[in-house]
Amino acid sequence: MRLNSEQISKIVQIFEQDPTLLNNHNMVAVHLGTERTLVAQLKLQLLAGTITFAEFFSKVLADWVTSNGENATVSKLCEELREMQFIMVAEMIETQVPVATSSAALHEGD
C-alpha cells in the first residue's frame, strides 16, 4: 500500500536522525524524482529558515507519493534509499514503520 501521512511522519523522524542523509537532503530529493525547481525552492526556504528539515522531507515524500501512486510503498522507498547507500536508514524504516494495510484486508478474517 502507498505511504500514508502517519508513515511519512515516522519516516521523516528517522531521516532527521541521520546526519549524512541530512547533509545530502538535495541528493535524496532529486533521486526520489522531485522536480529540480521544487528542490531549489525548498532549499531556499530551508536556508532562509522558513521551513525545517522535517518540512523539507515531508514535502519531498508527499511529492514522491503523488508521482508514484500505489508504487510509493515502504519497500520501494527502502529500495531507493539502499541505491543511495542509506542502508541503515532503510533498515530502521523497515523495522520501525508499520506497513499500511487496506481496510478490506483488516476485515478479511471477520
C-alpha positions in Angstrom: 0.0 0.0 0.0 1.1 3.5 -0.7 2.6 5.6 2.1 0.2 7.4 4.3 0.7 10.6 6.3 1.4 8.6 9.5 4.1 6.6 7.8 5.6 9.7 6.2 5.7 11.4 9.6 7.6 8.4 11.1 10.0 8.2 8.1 10.8 11.9 8.4 11.7 11.3 12.1 14.1 8.6 11.0 15.6 10.8 8.3 16.2 13.5 10.9 18.3 11.1 13.0 20.9 10.5 10.2 23.4 13.3 9.8 24.7 12.0 6.4 21.2 11.9 5.0 20.5 15.5 6.3 23.8 16.7 4.7 22.6 15.1 1.4 19.0 16.2 1.5 19.1 17.7 -2.0 20.5 14.5 -3.5 17.8 12.4 -1.7 15.1 14.7 -3.1 16.5 14.6 -6.7 16.9 10.8 -6.5 13.3 10.4 -5.4 12.3 12.3 -8.5 11.4 15.7 -7.0 11.4 18.4 -9.7 14.6 20.4 -9.6 12.6 23.6 -9.3 10.8 22.3 -6.2 14.1 21.2 -4.7 15.6 24.6 -5.4 12.5 26.3 -3.8 12.6 24.0 -0.7 16.4 24.5 -0.4 16.0 28.3 -0.4 13.2 28.0 2.3 15.4 25.8 4.3 18.3 28.2 4.1 16.1 31.1 5.0 14.8 29.2 8.0 11.2 29.3 6.8 11.0 25.5 6.8 12.7 22.8 8.8 14.3 19.6 7.6 11.1 17.8 8.7 9.0 20.0 6.5 11.5 19.6 3.6 11.4 15.8 3.7 7.6 15.8 4.3 7.1 17.7 1.1 9.6 15.6 -0.8 7.9 12.4 0.3 4.4 13.7 -0.4 5.6 14.6 -3.9 7.1 11.1 -4.3 3.8 9.5 -3.3 1.9 11.7 -5.7 4.2 10.9 -8.5 4.4 7.2 -7.8 0.9 6.4 -6.6 0.4 2.8 -5.4 4.1 2.1 -6.1 5.1 4.6 -3.4 5.5 1.9 -0.7 7.7 1.4 2.3 9.6 -1.3 0.5 10.1 0.8 -2.6 11.4 3.7 -0.5 13.8 1.4 1.2 15.0 0.1 -2.2 15.6 3.8 -3.3 17.5 4.5 0.0 19.7 1.5 -0.5 20.5 2.6 -4.0 21.8 5.9 -2.4 23.7 3.8 0.2 21.5 4.8 3.1 21.3 1.2 4.2 20.9 1.8 7.9 18.1 4.3 7.3 16.3 1.7 5.1 16.7 -0.9 7.9 15.4 1.5 10.5 12.3 2.2 8.3 11.7 -1.4 7.7 11.7 -2.2 11.4 10.0 1.0 12.8 7.4 2.0 10.2 4.3 -0.2 10.1 3.3 -1.4 6.7 -0.2 0.1 5.8 -3.0 -2.3 5.2 -6.2 -1.7 3.5 -9.4 -1.7 5.5 -10.6 -4.6 3.4 -7.6 -6.6 4.4 -8.1 -5.7 8.1 -11.6 -7.1 8.0 -10.8 -10.1 5.8 -10.9 -12.5 8.7 -14.2 -11.2 10.2 
